[in-house]
């Protein structure tokens, strides 16, 4: 396999990943990578802003696309 073929393979694999920010099951928000990776485990955050900060940092590092499943604005926090 030539260097060019290897780089094309790596670029294609890079396109297979994406970063997702979504509401967590009970409270807060999650940042995860699809498909899952060992280097970036599922992370939980109390606020949408914290989850987006983490997702944007991963995006700057890896170059993967970022998706938010929270709509334009996250839902309001639930009363304790």
PDB file of N, CA, C and O in Angstrom:
ATOM      1  N   UNK A   1       0.856  -1.177   0.000  1.00  0.00           N
ATOM      2  CA  UNK A   1       0.000   0.000   0.000  1.00  0.00           C
ATOM      3  C   UNK A   1       0.900   1.238   0.000  1.00  0.00           C
ATOM      4  O   UNK A   1       1.817   1.353   0.814  1.00  0.00           O
ATOM      5  N   UNK A   2       0.629   2.146  -0.910  1.00  0.00           N
ATOM      6  CA  UNK A   2       1.460   3.345  -1.004  1.00  0.00           C
ATOM      7  C   UNK A   2       1.039   4.365   0.060  1.00  0.00           C
ATOM      8  O   UNK A   2      -0.006   4.214   0.694  1.00  0.00           O
ATOM      9  N   UNK A   3       1.838   5.376   0.243  1.00  0.00           N
ATOM     10  CA  UNK A   3       1.546   6.441   1.211  1.00  0.00           C
ATOM     11  C   UNK A   3       0.258   7.165   0.832  1.00  0.00           C
ATOM     12  O   UNK A   3      -0.536   7.517   1.705  1.00  0.00           O
ATOM     13  N   UNK A   4       0.046   7.390  -0.466  1.00  0.00           N
ATOM     14  CA  UNK A   4      -1.171   8.073  -0.926  1.00  0.00           C
ATOM     15  C   UNK A   4      -2.400   7.228  -0.623  1.00  0.00           C
ATOM     16  O   UNK A   4      -3.419   7.756  -0.178  1.00  0.00           O
ATOM     17  N   UNK A   5      -2.316   5.913  -0.862  1.00  0.00           N
ATOM     18  CA  UNK A   5      -3.432   5.016  -0.561  1.00  0.00           C
ATOM     19  C   UNK A   5      -3.732   5.012   0.930  1.00  0.00           C
ATOM     20  O   UNK A   5      -4.895   5.026   1.331  1.00  0.00           O
ATOM     21  N   UNK A   6      -2.700   4.992   1.742  1.00  0.00           N
ATOM     22  CA  UNK A   6      -2.884   5.008   3.187  1.00  0.00           C
ATOM     23  C   UNK A   6      -3.545   6.309   3.633  1.00  0.00           C
ATOM     24  O   UNK A   6      -4.440   6.279   4.478  1.00  0.00           O
ATOM     25  N   UNK A   7      -3.133   7.435   3.095  1.00  0.00           N
ATOM     26  CA  UNK A   7      -3.734   8.721   3.456  1.00  0.00           C
ATOM     27  C   UNK A   7      -5.198   8.777   3.020  1.00  0.00           C
ATOM     28  O   UNK A   7      -6.037   9.302   3.752  1.00  0.00           O
ATOM     29  N   UNK A   8      -5.508   8.252   1.856  1.00  0.00           N
ATOM     30  CA  UNK A   8      -6.901   8.213   1.394  1.00  0.00           C
ATOM     31  C   UNK A   8      -7.751   7.338   2.307  1.00  0.00           C
ATOM     32  O   UNK A   8      -8.899   7.676   2.592  1.00  0.00           O
ATOM     33  N   UNK A   9      -7.197   6.208   2.773  1.00  0.00           N
ATOM     34  CA  UNK A   9      -7.905   5.331   3.701  1.00  0.00           C
ATOM     35  C   UNK A   9      -8.181   6.056   5.010  1.00  0.00           C
ATOM     36  O   UNK A   9      -9.292   5.981   5.535  1.00  0.00           O
ATOM     37  N   UNK A  10      -7.185   6.757   5.542  1.00  0.00           N
ATOM     38  CA  UNK A  10      -7.345   7.500   6.791  1.00  0.00           C
ATOM     39  C   UNK A  10      -8.397   8.594   6.623  1.00  0.00           C
ATOM     40  O   UNK A  10      -9.232   8.783   7.507  1.00  0.00           O
ATOM     41  N   UNK A  11      -8.372   9.317   5.505  1.00  0.00           N
ATOM     42  CA  UNK A  11      -9.349  10.372   5.262  1.00  0.00           C
ATOM     43  C   UNK A  11     -10.757   9.810   5.177  1.00  0.00           C
ATOM     44  O   UNK A  11     -11.694  10.414   5.701  1.00  0.00           O
ATOM     45  N   UNK A  12     -10.923   8.664   4.526  1.00  0.00           N
ATOM     46  CA  UNK A  12     -12.257   8.055   4.440  1.00  0.00           C
ATOM     47  C   UNK A  12     -12.742   7.640   5.817  1.00  0.00           C
ATOM     48  O   UNK A  12     -13.910   7.850   6.142  1.00  0.00           O
ATOM     49  N   UNK A  13     -11.877   7.057   6.630  1.00  0.00           N
ATOM     50  CA  UNK A  13     -12.256   6.633   7.985  1.00  0.00           C
ATOM     51  C   UNK A  13     -12.625   7.841   8.840  1.00  0.00           C
ATOM     52  O   UNK A  13     -13.535   7.754   9.665  1.00  0.00           O
ATOM     53  N   UNK A  14     -11.940   8.958   8.659  1.00  0.00           N
ATOM     54  CA  UNK A  14     -12.211  10.170   9.427  1.00  0.00           C
ATOM     55  C   UNK A  14     -13.639  10.653   9.157  1.00  0.00           C
ATOM     56  O   UNK A  14     -14.302  11.169  10.057  1.00  0.00           O
ATOM     57  N   UNK A  15     -14.107  10.485   7.924  1.00  0.00           N
ATOM     58  CA  UNK A  15     -15.450  10.931   7.571  1.00  0.00           C
ATOM     59  C   UNK A  15     -16.531  10.071   8.221  1.00  0.00           C
ATOM     60  O   UNK A  15     -17.680  10.502   8.320  1.00  0.00           O
ATOM     61  N   UNK A  16     -16.184   8.867   8.665  1.00  0.00           N
ATOM     62  CA  UNK A  16     -17.159   7.971   9.271  1.00  0.00           C
ATOM     63  C   UNK A  16     -17.558   8.385  10.686  1.00  0.00           C
ATOM     64  O   UNK A  16     -18.571   7.905  11.196  1.00  0.00           O
ATOM     65  N   UNK A  17     -16.790   9.261  11.332  1.00  0.00           N
ATOM     66  CA  UNK A  17     -17.054   9.650  12.707  1.00  0.00           C
ATOM     67  C   UNK A  17     -17.821  10.960  12.779  1.00  0.00           C
ATOM     68  O   UNK A  17     -17.741  11.788  11.872  1.00  0.00           O
ATOM     69  N   UNK A  18     -18.573  11.141  13.873  1.00  0.00           N
ATOM     70  CA  UNK A  18     -19.227  12.417  14.131  1.00  0.00           C
ATOM     71  C   UNK A  18     -19.366  12.615  15.634  1.00  0.00           C
ATOM     72  O   UNK A  18     -19.413  11.658  16.406  1.00  0.00           O
ATOM     73  N   UNK A  19     -19.430  13.882  16.025  1.00  0.00           N
ATOM     74  CA  UNK A  19     -19.574  14.262  17.425  1.00  0.00           C
ATOM     75  C   UNK A  19     -21.033  14.647  17.631  1.00  0.00           C
ATOM     76  O   UNK A  19     -21.595  15.403  16.838  1.00  0.00           O
ATOM     77  N   UNK A  20     -21.649  14.130  18.692  1.00  0.00           N
ATOM     78  CA  UNK A  20     -23.060  14.398  18.955  1.00  0.00           C
ATOM     79  C   UNK A  20     -23.215  14.945  20.363  1.00  0.00           C
ATOM     80  O   UNK A  20     -22.662  14.401  21.319  1.00  0.00           O
ATOM     81  N   UNK A  21     -23.978  16.034  20.482  1.00  0.00           N
ATOM     82  CA  UNK A  21     -24.378  16.565  21.790  1.00  0.00           C
ATOM     83  C   UNK A  21     -25.875  16.331  21.891  1.00  0.00           C
ATOM     84  O   UNK A  21     -26.632  16.721  21.002  1.00  0.00           O
ATOM     85  N   UNK A  22     -26.308  15.685  22.990  1.00  0.00           N
ATOM     86  CA  UNK A  22     -27.731  15.370  23.147  1.00  0.00           C
ATOM     87  C   UNK A  22     -28.126  15.475  24.612  1.00  0.00           C
ATOM     88  O   UNK A  22     -27.270  15.426  25.495  1.00  0.00           O
ATOM     89  N   UNK A  23     -29.430  15.620  24.873  1.00  0.00           N
ATOM     90  CA  UNK A  23     -29.876  15.611  26.264  1.00  0.00           C
ATOM     91  C   UNK A  23     -29.593  14.236  26.877  1.00  0.00           C
ATOM     92  O   UNK A  23     -29.756  13.206  26.222  1.00  0.00           O
ATOM     93  N   UNK A  24     -29.172  14.239  28.123  1.00  0.00           N
ATOM     94  CA  UNK A  24     -28.927  12.974  28.820  1.00  0.00           C
ATOM     95  C   UNK A  24     -30.260  12.356  29.230  1.00  0.00           C
ATOM     96  O   UNK A  24     -31.299  13.015  29.182  1.00  0.00           O
ATOM     97  N   UNK A  25     -30.223  11.106  29.625  1.00  0.00           N
ATOM     98  CA  UNK A  25     -31.443  10.389  29.964  1.00  0.00           C
ATOM     99  C   UNK A  25     -32.192  11.039  31.123  1.00  0.00           C
ATOM    100  O   UNK A  25     -33.408  11.212  31.046  1.00  0.00           O
ATOM    101  N   UNK A  26     -31.495  11.398  32.184  1.00  0.00           N
ATOM    102  CA  UNK A  26     -32.177  11.964  33.349  1.00  0.00           C
ATOM    103  C   UNK A  26     -31.971  13.463  33.454  1.00  0.00           C
ATOM    104  O   UNK A  26     -32.946  14.213  33.512  1.00  0.00           O
ATOM    105  N   UNK A  27     -30.746  13.911  33.480  1.00  0.00           N
ATOM    106  CA  UNK A  27     -30.433  15.340  33.601  1.00  0.00           C
ATOM    107  C   UNK A  27     -29.168  15.654  32.839  1.00  0.00           C
ATOM    108  O   UNK A  27     -28.321  14.789  32.620  1.00  0.00           O
ATOM    109  N   UNK A  28     -29.054  16.904  32.440  1.00  0.00           N
ATOM    110  CA  UNK A  28     -27.823  17.347  31.818  1.00  0.00           C
ATOM    111  C   UNK A  28     -27.742  16.972  30.347  1.00  0.00           C
ATOM    112  O   UNK A  28     -28.751  16.741  29.680  1.00  0.00           O
ATOM    113  N   UNK A  29     -26.502  16.920  29.866  1.00  0.00           N
ATOM    114  CA  UNK A  29     -26.244  16.694  28.446  1.00  0.00           C
ATOM    115  C   UNK A  29     -25.064  15.756  28.281  1.00  0.00           C
ATOM    116  O   UNK A  29     -24.209  15.651  29.161  1.00  0.00           O
ATOM    117  N   UNK A  30     -25.027  15.078  27.150  1.00  0.00           N
ATOM    118  CA  UNK A  30     -23.956  14.141  26.844  1.00  0.00           C
ATOM    119  C   UNK A  30     -23.231  14.572  25.570  1.00  0.00           C
ATOM    120  O   UNK A  30     -23.839  15.085  24.630  1.00  0.00           O
ATOM    121  N   UNK A  31     -21.939  14.354  25.563  1.00  0.00           N
ATOM    122  CA  UNK A  31     -21.136  14.506  24.355  1.00  0.00           C
ATOM    123  C   UNK A  31     -20.584  13.125  24.041  1.00  0.00           C
ATOM    124  O   UNK A  31     -19.925  12.508  24.878  1.00  0.00           O
ATOM    125  N   UNK A  32     -20.852  12.642  22.835  1.00  0.00           N
ATOM    126  CA  UNK A  32     -20.391  11.317  22.468  1.00  0.00           C
ATOM    127  C   UNK A  32     -19.912  11.308  21.027  1.00  0.00           C
ATOM    128  O   UNK A  32     -20.224  12.203  20.241  1.00  0.00           O
ATOM    129  N   UNK A  33     -19.154  10.283  20.702  1.00  0.00           N
ATOM    130  CA  UNK A  33     -18.637  10.081  19.359  1.00  0.00           C
ATOM    131  C   UNK A  33     -19.354   8.871  18.776  1.00  0.00           C
ATOM    132  O   UNK A  33     -19.481   7.839  19.436  1.00  0.00           O
ATOM    133  N   UNK A  34     -19.821   9.001  17.542  1.00  0.00           N
ATOM    134  CA  UNK A  34     -20.431   7.873  16.847  1.00  0.00           C
ATOM    135  C   UNK A  34     -19.582   7.544  15.645  1.00  0.00           C
ATOM    136  O   UNK A  34     -19.282   8.451  14.868  1.00  0.00           O
ATOM    137  N   UNK A  35     -19.177   6.313  15.439  1.00  0.00           N
ATOM    138  CA  UNK A  35     -19.238   5.191  16.367  1.00  0.00           C
ATOM    139  C   UNK A  35     -18.314   5.413  17.560  1.00  0.00           C
ATOM    140  O   UNK A  35     -17.368   6.195  17.473  1.00  0.00           O
ATOM    141  N   UNK A  36     -18.581   4.733  18.673  1.00  0.00           N
ATOM    142  CA  UNK A  36     -17.787   4.938  19.895  1.00  0.00           C
ATOM    143  C   UNK A  36     -16.297   4.679  19.673  1.00  0.00           C
ATOM    144  O   UNK A  36     -15.911   3.814  18.887  1.00  0.00           O
ATOM    145  N   UNK A  37     -15.480   5.442  20.377  1.00  0.00           N
ATOM    146  CA  UNK A  37     -14.033   5.255  20.318  1.00  0.00           C
ATOM    147  C   UNK A  37     -13.485   5.133  21.736  1.00  0.00           C
ATOM    148  O   UNK A  37     -14.080   5.639  22.687  1.00  0.00           O
ATOM    149  N   UNK A  38     -12.363   4.465  21.866  1.00  0.00           N
ATOM    150  CA  UNK A  38     -11.733   4.321  23.179  1.00  0.00           C
ATOM    151  C   UNK A  38     -11.078   5.632  23.611  1.00  0.00           C
ATOM    152  O   UNK A  38     -10.933   5.888  24.807  1.00  0.00           O
ATOM    153  N   UNK A  39     -10.683   6.456  22.653  1.00  0.00           N
ATOM    154  CA  UNK A  39      -9.982   7.697  22.998  1.00  0.00           C
ATOM    155  C   UNK A  39     -10.923   8.815  23.426  1.00  0.00           C
ATOM    156  O   UNK A  39     -10.492   9.763  24.082  1.00  0.00           O
ATOM    157  N   UNK A  40     -12.207   8.720  23.064  1.00  0.00           N
ATOM    158  CA  UNK A  40     -13.182   9.749  23.436  1.00  0.00           C
ATOM    159  C   UNK A  40     -14.428   9.083  24.009  1.00  0.00           C
ATOM    160  O   UNK A  40     -15.395   8.867  23.278  1.00  0.00           O
ATOM    161  N   UNK A  41     -14.428   8.750  25.307  1.00  0.00           N
ATOM    162  CA  UNK A  41     -15.591   8.082  25.900  1.00  0.00           C
ATOM    163  C   UNK A  41     -16.775   9.050  26.026  1.00  0.00           C
ATOM    164  O   UNK A  41     -16.616  10.263  25.894  1.00  0.00           O
ATOM    165  N   UNK A  42     -17.948   8.498  26.280  1.00  0.00           N
ATOM    166  CA  UNK A  42     -19.142   9.290  26.549  1.00  0.00           C
ATOM    167  C   UNK A  42     -18.879  10.201  27.745  1.00  0.00           C
ATOM    168  O   UNK A  42     -18.356   9.751  28.766  1.00  0.00           O
ATOM    169  N   UNK A  43     -19.239  11.480  27.623  1.00  0.00           N
ATOM    170  CA  UNK A  43     -19.028  12.439  28.711  1.00  0.00           C
ATOM    171  C   UNK A  43     -20.353  13.093  29.071  1.00  0.00           C
ATOM    172  O   UNK A  43     -21.146  13.430  28.193  1.00  0.00           O
ATOM    173  N   UNK A  44     -20.592  13.272  30.378  1.00  0.00           N
ATOM    174  CA  UNK A  44     -21.813  13.893  30.884  1.00  0.00           C
ATOM    175  C   UNK A  44     -21.499  15.284  31.419  1.00  0.00           C
ATOM    176  O   UNK A  44     -20.457  15.498  32.038  1.00  0.00           O
ATOM    177  N   UNK A  45     -22.415  16.239  31.173  1.00  0.00           N
ATOM    178  CA  UNK A  45     -22.243  17.615  31.637  1.00  0.00           C
ATOM    179  C   UNK A  45     -23.548  18.133  32.208  1.00  0.00           C
ATOM    180  O   UNK A  45     -24.631  17.694  31.821  1.00  0.00           O
ATOM    181  N   UNK A  46     -23.433  19.065  33.126  1.00  0.00           N
ATOM    182  CA  UNK A  46     -24.633  19.659  33.736  1.00  0.00           C
ATOM    183  C   UNK A  46     -25.314  20.648  32.815  1.00  0.00           C
ATOM    184  O   UNK A  46     -26.539  20.765  32.834  1.00  0.00           O
ATOM    185  N   UNK A  47     -24.539  21.367  32.003  1.00  0.00           N
ATOM    186  CA  UNK A  47     -25.132  22.393  31.144  1.00  0.00           C
ATOM    187  C   UNK A  47     -24.828  22.119  29.677  1.00  0.00           C
ATOM    188  O   UNK A  47     -23.872  21.423  29.334  1.00  0.00           O
ATOM    189  N   UNK A  48     -25.667  22.686  28.830  1.00  0.00           N
ATOM    190  CA  UNK A  48     -25.491  22.574  27.390  1.00  0.00           C
ATOM    191  C   UNK A  48     -24.184  23.245  26.959  1.00  0.00           C
ATOM    192  O   UNK A  48     -23.481  22.731  26.089  1.00  0.00           O
ATOM    193  N   UNK A  49     -23.863  24.376  27.555  1.00  0.00           N
ATOM    194  CA  UNK A  49     -22.639  25.102  27.212  1.00  0.00           C
ATOM    195  C   UNK A  49     -21.393  24.283  27.479  1.00  0.00           C
ATOM    196  O   UNK A  49     -20.467  24.288  26.667  1.00  0.00           O
ATOM    197  N   UNK A  50     -21.350  23.577  28.606  1.00  0.00           N
ATOM    198  CA  UNK A  50     -20.200  22.728  28.924  1.00  0.00           C
ATOM    199  C   UNK A  50     -20.067  21.587  27.915  1.00  0.00           C
ATOM    200  O   UNK A  50     -18.961  21.252  27.490  1.00  0.00           O
ATOM    201  N   UNK A  51     -21.195  20.998  27.538  1.00  0.00           N
ATOM    202  CA  UNK A  51     -21.171  19.899  26.567  1.00  0.00           C
ATOM    203  C   UNK A  51     -20.688  20.398  25.207  1.00  0.00           C
ATOM    204  O   UNK A  51     -19.907  19.720  24.538  1.00  0.00           O
ATOM    205  N   UNK A  52     -21.149  21.581  24.795  1.00  0.00           N
ATOM    206  CA  UNK A  52     -20.733  22.139  23.508  1.00  0.00           C
ATOM    207  C   UNK A  52     -19.256  22.526  23.524  1.00  0.00           C
ATOM    208  O   UNK A  52     -18.562  22.340  22.525  1.00  0.00           O
ATOM    209  N   UNK A  53     -18.768  23.060  24.642  1.00  0.00           N
ATOM    210  CA  UNK A  53     -17.338  23.391  24.750  1.00  0.00           C
ATOM    211  C   UNK A  53     -16.478  22.149  24.535  1.00  0.00           C
ATOM    212  O   UNK A  53     -15.476  22.196  23.822  1.00  0.00           O
ATOM    213  N   UNK A  54     -16.875  21.035  25.155  1.00  0.00           N
ATOM    214  CA  UNK A  54     -16.143  19.779  25.002  1.00  0.00           C
ATOM    215  C   UNK A  54     -16.217  19.308  23.552  1.00  0.00           C
ATOM    216  O   UNK A  54     -15.204  18.919  22.971  1.00  0.00           O
ATOM    217  N   UNK A  55     -17.410  19.343  22.971  1.00  0.00           N
ATOM    218  CA  UNK A  55     -17.594  18.883  21.589  1.00  0.00           C
ATOM    219  C   UNK A  55     -16.777  19.734  20.616  1.00  0.00           C
ATOM    220  O   UNK A  55     -16.172  19.203  19.684  1.00  0.00           O
ATOM    221  N   UNK A  56     -16.757  21.036  20.827  1.00  0.00           N
ATOM    222  CA  UNK A  56     -15.988  21.918  19.943  1.00  0.00           C
ATOM    223  C   UNK A  56     -14.487  21.677  20.076  1.00  0.00           C
ATOM    224  O   UNK A  56     -13.751  21.787  19.096  1.00  0.00           O
ATOM    225  N   UNK A  57     -14.029  21.347  21.293  1.00  0.00           N
ATOM    226  CA  UNK A  57     -12.611  21.031  21.484  1.00  0.00           C
ATOM    227  C   UNK A  57     -12.242  19.751  20.728  1.00  0.00           C
ATOM    228  O   UNK A  57     -11.184  19.681  20.103  1.00  0.00           O
ATOM    229  N   UNK A  58     -13.109  18.746  20.786  1.00  0.00           N
ATOM    230  CA  UNK A  58     -12.857  17.511  20.041  1.00  0.00           C
ATOM    231  C   UNK A  58     -12.878  17.797  18.540  1.00  0.00           C
ATOM    232  O   UNK A  58     -12.062  17.261  17.790  1.00  0.00           O
ATOM    233  N   UNK A  59     -13.809  18.640  18.110  1.00  0.00           N
ATOM    234  CA  UNK A  59     -13.901  18.979  16.692  1.00  0.00           C
ATOM    235  C   UNK A  59     -12.623  19.668  16.200  1.00  0.00           C
ATOM    236  O   UNK A  59     -12.135  19.370  15.110  1.00  0.00           O
ATOM    237  N   UNK A  60     -12.088  20.582  17.002  1.00  0.00           N
ATOM    238  CA  UNK A  60     -10.842  21.256  16.613  1.00  0.00           C
ATOM    239  C   UNK A  60      -9.688  20.259  16.515  1.00  0.00           C
ATOM    240  O   UNK A  60      -8.832  20.377  15.638  1.00  0.00           O
ATOM    241  N   UNK A  61      -9.668  19.280  17.414  1.00  0.00           N
ATOM    242  CA  UNK A  61      -8.583  18.294  17.441  1.00  0.00           C
ATOM    243  C   UNK A  61      -8.707  17.266  16.318  1.00  0.00           C
ATOM    244  O   UNK A  61      -7.734  16.982  15.621  1.00  0.00           O
ATOM    245  N   UNK A  62      -9.902  16.711  16.147  1.00  0.00           N
ATOM    246  CA  UNK A  62     -10.092  15.586  15.226  1.00  0.00           C
ATOM    247  C   UNK A  62     -10.609  15.992  13.843  1.00  0.00           C
ATOM    248  O   UNK A  62     -10.373  15.283  12.864  1.00  0.00           O
ATOM    249  N   UNK A  63     -11.308  17.123  13.754  1.00  0.00           N
ATOM    250  CA  UNK A  63     -11.862  17.546  12.473  1.00  0.00           C
ATOM    251  C   UNK A  63     -13.165  16.859  12.109  1.00  0.00           C
ATOM    252  O   UNK A  63     -13.601  16.940  10.961  1.00  0.00           O
ATOM    253  N   UNK A  64     -13.802  16.180  13.069  1.00  0.00           N
ATOM    254  CA  UNK A  64     -15.062  15.486  12.802  1.00  0.00           C
ATOM    255  C   UNK A  64     -16.220  16.469  12.838  1.00  0.00           C
ATOM    256  O   UNK A  64     -16.144  17.478  13.540  1.00  0.00           O
ATOM    257  N   UNK A  65     -17.305  16.198  12.089  1.00  0.00           N
ATOM    258  CA  UNK A  65     -18.465  17.095  12.121  1.00  0.00           C
ATOM    259  C   UNK A  65     -19.172  17.033  13.473  1.00  0.00           C
ATOM    260  O   UNK A  65     -19.125  16.018  14.168  1.00  0.00           O
ATOM    261  N   UNK A  66     -19.825  18.133  13.830  1.00  0.00           N
ATOM    262  CA  UNK A  66     -20.494  18.279  15.121  1.00  0.00           C
ATOM    263  C   UNK A  66     -21.987  18.419  14.891  1.00  0.00           C
ATOM    264  O   UNK A  66     -22.420  19.230  14.073  1.00  0.00           O
ATOM    265  N   UNK A  67     -22.784  17.621  15.619  1.00  0.00           N
ATOM    266  CA  UNK A  67     -24.239  17.665  15.543  1.00  0.00           C
ATOM    267  C   UNK A  67     -24.815  17.857  16.931  1.00  0.00           C
ATOM    268  O   UNK A  67     -24.352  17.240  17.890  1.00  0.00           O
ATOM    269  N   UNK A  68     -25.822  18.706  17.042  1.00  0.00           N
ATOM    270  CA  UNK A  68     -26.523  18.899  18.307  1.00  0.00           C
ATOM    271  C   UNK A  68     -27.943  18.370  18.144  1.00  0.00           C
ATOM    272  O   UNK A  68     -28.672  18.808  17.254  1.00  0.00           O
ATOM    273  N   UNK A  69     -28.333  17.444  18.987  1.00  0.00           N
ATOM    274  CA  UNK A  69     -29.680  16.897  18.960  1.00  0.00           C
ATOM    275  C   UNK A  69     -30.588  17.629  19.937  1.00  0.00           C
ATOM    276  O   UNK A  69     -31.599  17.084  20.379  1.00  0.00           O
ATOM    277  N   UNK A  70     -30.229  18.866  20.276  1.00  0.00           N
ATOM    278  CA  UNK A  70     -30.979  19.652  21.253  1.00  0.00           C
ATOM    279  C   UNK A  70     -31.838  20.725  20.593  1.00  0.00           C
ATOM    280  O   UNK A  70     -32.478  21.506  21.298  1.00  0.00           O
ATOM    281  N   UNK A  71     -31.872  20.787  19.277  1.00  0.00           N
ATOM    282  CA  UNK A  71     -32.594  21.855  18.603  1.00  0.00           C
ATOM    283  C   UNK A  71     -31.795  23.139  18.674  1.00  0.00           C
ATOM    284  O   UNK A  71     -30.602  23.124  18.979  1.00  0.00           O
ATOM    285  N   UNK A  72     -32.464  24.260  18.389  1.00  0.00           N
ATOM    286  CA  UNK A  72     -31.782  25.562  18.428  1.00  0.00           C
ATOM    287  C   UNK A  72     -31.380  25.944  19.834  1.00  0.00           C
ATOM    288  O   UNK A  72     -30.312  26.517  20.047  1.00  0.00           O
ATOM    289  N   UNK A  73     -32.224  25.631  20.787  1.00  0.00           N
ATOM    290  CA  UNK A  73     -31.936  25.945  22.181  1.00  0.00           C
ATOM    291  C   UNK A  73     -32.158  24.704  23.017  1.00  0.00           C
ATOM    292  O   UNK A  73     -33.078  23.934  22.743  1.00  0.00           O
ATOM    293  N   UNK A  74     -31.341  24.493  24.026  1.00  0.00           N
ATOM    294  CA  UNK A  74     -31.545  23.325  24.878  1.00  0.00           C
ATOM    295  C   UNK A  74     -32.791  23.505  25.725  1.00  0.00           C
ATOM    296  O   UNK A  74     -33.226  24.633  25.953  1.00  0.00           O
ATOM    297  N   UNK A  75     -33.376  22.396  26.200  1.00  0.00           N
ATOM    298  CA  UNK A  75     -34.532  22.524  27.067  1.00  0.00           C
ATOM    299  C   UNK A  75     -34.154  23.192  28.387  1.00  0.00           C
ATOM    300  O   UNK A  75     -33.003  23.103  28.812  1.00  0.00           O
ATOM    301  N   UNK A  76     -35.110  23.862  29.044  1.00  0.00           N
ATOM    302  CA  UNK A  76     -34.777  24.501  30.318  1.00  0.00           C
ATOM    303  C   UNK A  76     -34.439  23.456  31.372  1.00  0.00           C
ATOM    304  O   UNK A  76     -34.923  22.327  31.298  1.00  0.00           O
ATOM    305  N   UNK A  77     -33.611  23.818  32.356  1.00  0.00           N
ATOM    306  CA  UNK A  77     -33.268  22.842  33.414  1.00  0.00           C
ATOM    307  C   UNK A  77     -34.495  22.473  34.215  1.00  0.00           C
ATOM    308  O   UNK A  77     -35.390  23.295  34.417  1.00  0.00           O
ATOM    309  N   UNK A  78     -34.534  21.244  34.668  1.00  0.00           N
ATOM    310  CA  UNK A  78     -35.663  20.773  35.486  1.00  0.00           C
ATOM    311  C   UNK A  78     -35.498  21.256  36.913  1.00  0.00           C
ATOM    312  O   UNK A  78     -34.382  21.404  37.412  1.00  0.00           O
ATOM    313  N   UNK A  79     -36.621  21.498  37.558  1.00  0.00           N
ATOM    314  CA  UNK A  79     -36.580  21.920  38.969  1.00  0.00           C
ATOM    315  C   UNK A  79     -36.125  20.743  39.824  1.00  0.00           C
ATOM    316  O   UNK A  79     -36.507  19.599  39.579  1.00  0.00           O
ATOM    317  N   UNK A  80     -35.319  21.034  40.815  1.00  0.00           N
ATOM    318  CA  UNK A  80     -34.793  19.967  41.667  1.00  0.00           C
ATOM    319  C   UNK A  80     -35.817  19.489  42.661  1.00  0.00           C
ATOM    320  O   UNK A  80     -35.534  18.592  43.455  1.00  0.00           O
TER     321      UNK A  80
END
